[in-house]
Amino acid sequence: MRRHISHELARLRPVLQRTSQAGLAYRSYGTDSLGESRTINSIPSQPEQDDELRNPRSAQAVHLKPLRRTAEHGIPSCDLQLRSYSVQPLDVFSDFALRAAYYLGLPALGPVPLPRITERWTVPRDHFIFKKSQENFERKTLRRMIQIQDGNPETVQLWLAYLRKHQYYGIGMKANFWEFGPTEVEPTDQFLEASTGELSSTWEHLSQTRTVTEAEADEVLSRGRLSNSLGLSRAMPRASTPSGP
């Protein structure tokens, strides 16, 4: 009886079939007596027909390394530092920042791992009888740095604004950027005129749009509501200048 049971169990054991695709093996259950076994077709690596659908290039690029631009002069324009308490969101957002820099035409280097920041706190465990016992808390901050080289200041600002708009949760950013200008000194008069024009357009929205004449000011002061709030029956008359002899 035992031999019969062991023979039946040996016939019902799983059969491991080989496939043409490397690294994959399919397991099927069957019996040798009935000759029932599942045949699994191998997955073709190339499409069999030309009209077969494939993944778009944008979806395939997610599984590949981000493309990079080559810097011509190697002059740093921006240093972006990313911080997080876990590794996964930090790596995801670093990859996103590199891809955004490539499509904006900015040469990017990194992400370069920076030394982690370790902070510890020792606090009382509880009140009453547990106040003498203490417990420790530790927090580790992971950092990555991405450097932009030979970047236009406006393009760098656009890149930073795009990252702030699509900022991943649990990610902190700190950016240091540089803007290079000519070494020639501009004339003082032209600089003052240009700055005055810029300020005047800004100050126009912070005050009245037109100047108030003297008659309009007297009319405002002579209104009943304003005079009542000031405790006067009417606006105070102006002091007349004495006429000459």
Secondary structure, DSSP 4 states (H G I P E B T S, - for coil): -HHHHHHHHHHTS-EEEP-SSTT--EEE--BTTTTB----PPPPSS-SSTT-----HHHHGGGSPPP-PPPSS--EEEEEEEEESSHHHHHHHHHHHHHHHHHTT--EEEEEEEEEEEEEEEEES-SGGGTT-EEEEEEEEEEEEEEEES--HHHHHHHHHHHHHTPPTT-EEEEEE-----SSPPPHHHHHHHHHHHHHHHHGGGS-SSPPPHHHHHHHHT-HHHHHHHT-SSPPPPPPPPPP-
